[in-house]
């Protein structure tokens, strides 16, 4: 099922652009977390990223977002880190992945793109991928993209 009118909303979000092979994504997540924690910032754990490149490219370009507990950010590293006091995107189309994330992410990506085409919609944002967990501790992923009607 594709959910229309989904939204992404976070406060105090740090972000950084990365380029990596898809299998190195965990290394990029860890690198960004290390950059923030080395400066005494406290990530909330609500990690998400946007895919800025072609999803089939050998080298992926992504912006990784990590909300922090602090309501200010003064980057003291040589890394190019951005900060937004509020991050909000709406309306989004969204698909949820509950298992087999690697295989299902490609399938869900193309399902969202086909839904855009069938619904005569324009893509307005890159693809966002949010890692979430339920109250029961189950981990899942939400893939979403912004749209408007043609």
Beta strands, then each sheet from edge to edge (+ up, - down):
strand 1: 3-21
strand 2: 43-51
strand 3: 59-68
strand 4: 82-97
strand 5: 121-123
strand 6: 127-133
strand 7: 139-149
sheet 1: 5+ 7- 4+ 1- 3+ 2- 6+
end
